[in-house]
Amino acid sequence: MLKESYFANVKNLPQEAHKEYVTRARFNSILAPSAKLLIEAGIFKKTDGSKNPKMPFDQFRVKYEKEILANPAAIERMRFLKELAEQMDVYLICMEKSALFCHRSILKTMIECLDIVLPLNTSDMIE
């Protein structure tokens, strides 16, 4: 089963579960939002140390989904996680405690709906 959690809670998760770290800052995951998107969304600081205003979550969702769906390696990883989640618990782990405004909630939905959204061969769909 596909589940979500956050970094500080990892010690409380079942040891036998697969933990997929989906963060940019610490693990540089292909399933994490790009640094460019995190800066644009006001999550990461710009090079001058300032931050952009927080992007509305719906706008962030659209941009994040486009990023992930444009990356064949990310799609392949999502397919792997979906198949693995049919055999065991798979936790998507991020730094954010609340999943309400975190990319892992978007990612979880994308993985669960993967075969509905994308056919098995996506090479013709990605430009």
MIVEXNU-91237 format. One record per residue (C-alpha): residue in three letters; z, x, y. Coordinates in nm, 4 decimals. Each point is the difference from the previous one (the first is absolute). Example, Ala and Ser with C-alpha at 12.3 -4.5 7.8 and 13.67 -1.06 7.14 Angstrom:
REM residues 2
<code=ala w=0.7800 u=1.2300 v=-0.4500>
<code=ser w=-0.0660 u=0.1370 v=0.3440>
REM end
This chain:
REM residues 127
<code=met w=0.0000 u=0.0000 v=0.0000>
<code=leu w=-0.0855 u=0.1214 v=0.3494>
<code=lys w=0.3022 u=0.0277 v=0.2305>
<code=glu w=0.0992 u=0.1540 v=0.3324>
<code=ser w=0.2866 u=0.2161 v=0.1155>
<code=tyr w=0.0895 u=0.2618 v=0.2573>
<code=phe w=0.0818 u=0.3673 v=-0.0173>
<code=ala w=0.3789 u=-0.0262 v=0.0456>
<code=asn w=0.0164 u=-0.2499 v=-0.2891>
<code=val w=-0.1847 u=0.2115 v=-0.2601>
<code=lys w=0.3268 u=0.1088 v=-0.1642>
<code=asn w=0.0691 u=-0.3670 v=-0.0825>
<code=leu w=-0.3335 u=-0.0651 v=-0.1715>
<code=pro w=-0.0374 u=0.0090 v=-0.3782>
<code=gln w=-0.0594 u=0.3565 v=-0.1127>
<code=glu w=-0.2822 u=-0.1025 v=-0.2359>
<code=ala w=-0.1956 u=-0.1796 v=0.2771>
<code=his w=-0.2995 u=0.1664 v=0.1623>
<code=lys w=0.0676 u=0.0854 v=0.3638>
<code=glu w=-0.3112 u=0.0216 v=0.2179>
<code=tyr w=0.0802 u=0.1592 v=0.3350>
<code=val w=-0.2409 u=-0.1486 v=0.2531>
<code=thr w=0.1036 u=0.1850 v=0.3143>
<code=arg w=-0.2021 u=0.2216 v=0.2294>
<code=ala w=0.2784 u=0.2124 v=0.1485>
<code=arg w=0.1674 u=0.1241 v=-0.3140>
<code=phe w=-0.2467 u=-0.0442 v=-0.2860>
<code=asn w=-0.3410 u=-0.0248 v=0.1723>
<code=ser w=-0.1009 u=-0.2843 v=-0.2329>
<code=ile w=-0.3597 u=-0.1242 v=0.0028>
<code=leu w=0.1525 u=-0.3496 v=0.0080>
<code=ala w=0.1882 u=0.0654 v=0.3238>
<code=pro w=-0.1442 u=-0.0904 v=0.3385>
<code=ser w=-0.1805 u=0.2917 v=0.1622>
<code=ala w=0.1838 u=0.2058 v=0.2604>
<code=lys w=-0.2564 u=-0.1280 v=0.2507>
<code=leu w=0.0918 u=-0.3636 v=-0.0770>
<code=leu w=0.3731 u=0.0775 v=0.0057>
<code=ile w=-0.0393 u=0.1556 v=0.3467>
<code=glu w=-0.2168 u=-0.2887 v=0.1209>
<code=ala w=0.2568 u=-0.2498 v=-0.1346>
<code=gly w=0.2850 u=0.1701 v=0.1871>
<code=ile w=0.1740 u=0.1189 v=-0.3173>
<code=phe w=-0.0724 u=0.3740 v=0.0302>
<code=lys w=0.0231 u=0.1960 v=0.3238>
<code=lys w=-0.3111 u=0.1278 v=0.1737>
<code=thr w=-0.0462 u=0.3763 v=0.0426>
<code=asp w=0.1606 u=-0.0187 v=0.3450>
<code=gly w=0.3163 u=-0.1514 v=-0.1541>
<code=ser w=-0.0540 u=-0.3508 v=0.1372>
<code=lys w=-0.0609 u=-0.3135 v=-0.2055>
<code=asn w=-0.2465 u=-0.2829 v=0.0397>
<code=pro w=0.1436 u=-0.3521 v=0.0326>
<code=lys w=0.0619 u=-0.1675 v=-0.3381>
<code=met w=-0.3149 u=-0.1610 v=-0.1379>
<code=pro w=0.0328 u=-0.3629 v=-0.1153>
<code=phe w=0.0438 u=-0.0023 v=-0.3777>
<code=asp w=-0.3022 u=-0.2256 v=-0.0600>
<code=gln w=-0.2208 u=0.2488 v=0.1846>
<code=phe w=0.1556 u=0.2882 v=-0.1959>
<code=arg w=-0.0664 u=-0.1889 v=-0.3268>
<code=val w=-0.3715 u=-0.0360 v=0.0739>
<code=lys w=-0.0409 u=0.3665 v=0.0954>
<code=tyr w=0.2024 u=0.1222 v=-0.2997>
<code=glu w=-0.1950 u=-0.2166 v=-0.2458>
<code=lys w=-0.3306 u=0.1295 v=0.1393>
<code=glu w=0.1207 u=0.3600 v=-0.0346>
<code=ile w=0.1088 u=-0.0437 v=-0.3599>
<code=leu w=-0.3063 u=-0.1973 v=-0.1088>
<code=ala w=-0.2285 u=0.2642 v=0.1504>
<code=asn w=0.1598 u=0.2692 v=-0.2183>
<code=pro w=-0.1296 u=0.0057 v=-0.3612>
<code=ala w=0.2885 u=0.2252 v=-0.1105>
<code=ala w=0.2500 u=-0.2522 v=0.1381>
<code=ile w=-0.1737 u=-0.2838 v=-0.1827>
<code=glu w=0.0081 u=0.2014 v=-0.3218>
<code=arg w=0.3726 u=0.0664 v=0.0467>
<code=met w=0.0666 u=-0.3696 v=0.0638>
<code=arg w=-0.1851 u=-0.0902 v=-0.3218>
<code=phe w=0.2096 u=0.2551 v=-0.1901>
<code=leu w=0.3235 u=-0.1436 v=0.1429>
<code=lys w=-0.1061 u=-0.3547 v=-0.0798>
<code=glu w=-0.0663 u=0.0924 v=-0.3634>
<code=leu w=0.3237 u=0.1988 v=-0.0232>
<code=ala w=0.1973 u=-0.2940 v=0.1441>
<code=glu w=-0.1177 u=-0.2103 v=-0.2941>
<code=gln w=0.1881 u=0.2390 v=-0.2311>
<code=met w=0.3069 u=0.0961 v=0.2028>
<code=asp w=0.1761 u=-0.0449 v=0.3332>
<code=val w=-0.1813 u=0.1783 v=0.2821>
<code=tyr w=0.1785 u=0.0406 v=0.3318>
<code=leu w=-0.1900 u=0.0635 v=0.3234>
<code=ile w=0.2365 u=0.2219 v=0.1991>
<code=cys w=-0.0095 u=0.0498 v=0.3754>
<code=met w=0.2475 u=0.1104 v=0.2664>
<code=glu w=0.0329 u=-0.3439 v=0.1621>
<code=lys w=0.2980 u=-0.1974 v=-0.1307>
<code=ser w=-0.1448 u=-0.3427 v=0.0772>
<code=ala w=-0.3317 u=-0.0838 v=-0.1628>
<code=leu w=-0.0688 u=-0.2747 v=0.2552>
<code=phe w=-0.1777 u=0.2329 v=0.2422>
<code=cys w=-0.0898 u=0.2824 v=-0.2357>
<code=his w=-0.3364 u=0.0975 v=-0.1429>
<code=arg w=0.1389 u=-0.0113 v=-0.3550>
<code=ser w=0.0137 u=-0.3819 v=0.0173>
<code=ile w=-0.3697 u=0.0009 v=0.0958>
<code=leu w=-0.0747 u=0.2521 v=-0.2735>
<code=lys w=0.1841 u=-0.2030 v=-0.2634>
<code=thr w=-0.2069 u=-0.3078 v=0.0840>
<code=met w=-0.3202 u=0.2062 v=-0.0014>
<code=ile w=0.0789 u=0.1385 v=-0.3456>
<code=glu w=0.0929 u=-0.3409 v=-0.1391>
<code=cys w=-0.3246 u=-0.1531 v=0.1342>
<code=leu w=-0.2203 u=0.2995 v=-0.0701>
<code=asp w=-0.2298 u=-0.1602 v=-0.2573>
<code=ile w=-0.0414 u=-0.3082 v=0.2173>
<code=val w=-0.0852 u=0.1993 v=0.3131>
<code=leu w=-0.2046 u=0.2788 v=-0.1603>
<code=pro w=-0.2157 u=-0.0098 v=-0.3095>
<code=leu w=0.0375 u=0.2888 v=-0.2424>
<code=asn w=-0.2908 u=0.1895 v=0.1558>
<code=thr w=0.0649 u=0.0415 v=0.3731>
<code=ser w=-0.2502 u=0.2787 v=0.0634>
<code=asp w=-0.2588 u=-0.2453 v=0.1329>
<code=met w=0.2522 u=-0.1663 v=0.2317>
<code=ile w=0.1352 u=0.3066 v=0.1780>
<code=glu w=-0.2118 u=0.1372 v=0.2801>
REM end
